[in-house]
Amino acid sequence: MKKTALWKDAWRAIHGNGKRFAAMMVIVAVGVMMLGGLNSVGRDIRAGLDEFFDDTSMHDIMIVSTLGLDDDDIAALRRVDGVKDAAGEHVESVTTTVDGKQSSATVTALNDRGIDRPYVTGGRLPNAGHEIAVTKQYLDDAGKSIGDTLEFSPDDSMTTASAASVAATESAGSSADDTSGKSRVADTTTRTFADGKYTIVGTIIDPNDIVNPSGPLALISGGKTVYPMVVSADALAASDDGNVTDLPYTSAVITVAGAAAMNTYDDDYLDTVVDARAAIERIRKSREQARTDTVRQAALDNAMRTLDAQKTTIAALPNGLPAKTAAEQQLAKTEAAIKETVAAIPSATWIVRDRSAITSWEDVKTQSEMITRLGTLFPVLFLVIALLVSLTAVTRMVEEDRQLIGTYKALGYTRHETMLKYLVYSGAACLFGGLLGDTLGLIGLPFVFTRRLISRIYVLPGYPLLVDWRIAVGGVLLFVIVITGAAAAATVGSLRLQPAELMRPKAPKAGRTIIVQRVGFIWNHLSFLGKVTARNLFRYKSRAYGHRRRARLYRAHDRRLWHGIIRVHAHAAPTPRDHDVRRHGCHIRRRSRRRAAGAGRRCARRLDPAAAGRQRDAERGPRRFRRRRDNGARPD
């Protein structure tokens, strides 16, 4: 049998119930937009940070040692299985003048491997000894621009690991330059970078700190501002012998083989880094011991050079002099003290960290996970709302089309063919709403979040627009299945009835006492409309789940409602629509009944003055029995 009439009726239903259709479509669109959009936002943020880390060759593992590291340590790290490359870094905490005040800064020398390379936003990176690159925040706060100069000095209150290791190394250096034998530790700690003025040649974004300094995270933290700065390797200060290679590295930065091809938040990436860390742990003890021996031997050699000079001076003195004997004794004590001091130098300890130790990495992870959780919660909420709205809408349509359904069944249409109209109605709302939601969620919502909101928190240069078609298509299918299933459930009850029963008006639901009526102190204090509403909510459960009673329903049936009240007190036979009103009126207190009757009469006079006059005449009796208004006399 051709279904032309059914298809026409289905499309006419969409046109005739446009408001319901639009409401369902909007709810589905919002749900799909939240599902696909918020998940896309979290994914785009993580992908933006991963792309930024790849562009700057961000380290996967960092090692900091309490005694610093040397070239032998870096070479040993490069030979570890799973390590792609390793480089040593020189970092120093300094103070500089910003807007007339002393502020803290961290100066880092560029390494020759390109690891942790800053992202250039203006100008260029330094390539000469007295060139420096700073952040845009520093230029704004200091009132400087590219081409200006700045100066900095070591910050004694914020000693870096490099300075700490040098101090530990040199603390064993002592001299016996007085004949009394009093030993003292010579302060031979050198600074990491050379003195002088540095010319600003560019602005950068430090990959270790991508938090917007003027954003909410910086304001919430309220910490002291530390300005990142970058210099070239030529800016390193020379040691006493003029060789900059003797300066220990502050830290070692390592990239893991194959990690750049993975997202920094994926489980595969984390597993790869864990394997590389396990391989590093296998050489950790030996390298710590080697570094400890190197530092102690260097401290001993430095101190012994001073003692050797003293020995030469003492040996030149004539034998037998009391001063020579005393000097030799003091020299022996000094040598023993030096060896004891060198032996007391603490052993080197490696601190191995991955990207999770970077505050920005952890912040992005937390923010993206929170957005993703919202992308799961909100769609569930809108799915439930769409389910209730569609269930109510289709139920009303089925009640309105009751005789039409009976006609279709009488003509020989099957249940599935008759149900087609309502499935097309709900399915079309889901498809159109899902298409609109995917468009807004995969393009509009990520743009608003990343370009307008997330850019205020982080200073990443860009965010890629990634589309996960599994979520885009799966979200639409989820709403289609749930909504059409609700439509099928709403129609299956009527389709089970016989055509003859469907063509007759539906019998009113039998009245019964609800549970609230049994609680007198609540029921007796409800108004008339409150009691009607309570009975309807308990008798028609669907109204309690998402369907709001419309005010125009009372306006449309105002005449019928008040006439029903009048018939209640006139003991007239109620119509099916007045059945609940009649039963309800029997439980109203006597005073309430009188008030309702008076209100009904006033409403009747307003709606139909002629009918109200006839009813008044019927209630007052024949005219000859009325009292005259002028003198109160009865007629003869």
Phi, psi and omega in degrees: 000133179291147183249030182299316181296321179295316180295317178298318180295324179295314180289327175294328178296323178295318180289322182282335178244051185297323182293316177296318180298317179295321179297314178298318182295319180294318180295318177296319180298317180294318179297314179294323179297317179293320181295308182281323185290310182293324174294323177293323179297311178299320179292322180293323179295314179296320179293325178295318178291321179296319178295322178294318178296322178294321180294328182261006182051051181297140181293149173266329180223141175233139179238127175241133181245145179291338177247016181076182179227158179237184182296328178295321177295317180296318179296321179294323179292325180293337181272356182288140178297133179091351179269124178280312180201160179214148180211151176266147181238142172252120182229140179218136174273128185228172172240143179217163182269124178232113179056042177080003181238152177280125180232160182269148177212159177238119182258128180237136177270136177295136178267163185279358181261353179076013179279142183058041180286128181296153177270122184274123176255347179192144181074225182210173175278152179291142177227010177231170188298321185245042172244150185212148174243138184232174178274162179295329178299320179296317179298319180292317183288323182273350182070030181251174178215172179298131184108340177282171181243159175214162177229152176215161179223155181301140179264106182291335182280345180232075183282129179282173179297328180294312179297324179296317180293321178295318179297319178296323180292315185278347181295338178279348181286121180224160180224146177247066186271006175240146184288345179286349177087006179284120182265148178214149181277127180276130179277095183248017181295130181253156178279160184280320184245154185290155177284170175117181179271143180244136180268129179284122183244353181187168175244145188224166166244122180285122181295342178276352181211098182252012179285132178295121183296337178257010181272179183293326180296319179293323179290324180291317181296319177062020181281173179288136182285128176239120185271120175285138177223152183229134175234170177275168179294339179291346181276356180295138179284141179283149177282186183299326180268010177081013183246120182282345182287348179283346179290128179289152177283142176292318183206168175240130179251136190229139170251141184263140181296129178082354183285331182294334181279354182250158174286138186296347180252000180284154178294326178298319178296314181297321178295321179296318179293322178298319178297319179293321177296322178297322178292323178293323180298334181289336178255003186297310185299315182294321180288326175297317179294320179296319179292322178298314179297321180295315181294316180294319179294321178295320178294319179294317179297320180296317180289323182290333176298321177292320179293324179297322177295322177293321178297321179297319180293317181291322180295335180284346179285149178298146179289148177092350178287136178301326181294322179293319179297317180295322180293321178295320178295317179294324179295321178295320178295320180296319179296319178295321179293322179296314180298322178293320179294319179297319180294336181276355177298127183295151179290152179290143178228128178271138172245109185261125182230154172245195184291341179295342177282348178278126184299319181296320180298315181289324178296315179297320179298315181295315181296315182293322178294322178295317178295321179294322177296321175297325178293346175264325183286311184297316178300324178297318179298313181289332176295318178295317179297315179297323178298314181292318180296315180294321179298317179293317182295314181291324177299318177295318179298319180295319178295321179290327182263024184301311180292326178293320177297318177297324178294316178300317180294323179293331179280353176106006177288142180281174179297315182294324179291321178291327180287345185303321182303314185282329175291320177295320180300308181288321180295321178295321177298320179291318182292312179295317177294322178294321177297316178295319180294321177295321179296314180288323185284324184270344181239306186290310184295314176300324179296316181294317183291307188286318184278331185256325186255305184294328179295341175280344181263318182239159182251034177294142183291336182190165179229124178288150178262103183256139180241121175260102184292337177295317178288321182298312181282321181296324178296318179295316180297324179299313179293322179298314182295315184291314184290315178294327175297320176295322178296319178295320179294327181287335183263340188294329180295316180288327182290343179281343183281161178282152180304320181298321179289325179290329182284343176271153178300147181288131180294142180294153180289136183297135178284148179203161180283129178270167186292331181291329179295338180279347178259097189296318185290346174264312185295321184289342181260004177276147175285174181298310180293329176295322178291321177297316180297317180298318180294320179294321179295322181281329183276328180243093189298330183296335180288338179278351183240076167098346182266120179269133178290129183271141182293329181291343176297320178290323179293320182293327184249023181298315180298314183294323183295311183287326174297326177296321178296319179297319180293329177301313183279345173267004181056039178273156179288122184281155172280168179305323181288336181267002185299313182292326179294318180298314182294323179293321182296334179292342183256005179276143179296162186299319180296320179295324179295320179295317179296318180295321179295318178297318178296323179295320179294319178296320178295320180295320178297323181289324184277321184217086185300322182295314179295324179294323178294319179296320179293323179295319178296323179293325181285328185272348178090183180298156184294329185290343179264003180277149177280133177295140183280338185281311182233359178076009181277146178276148176286159180289000000 
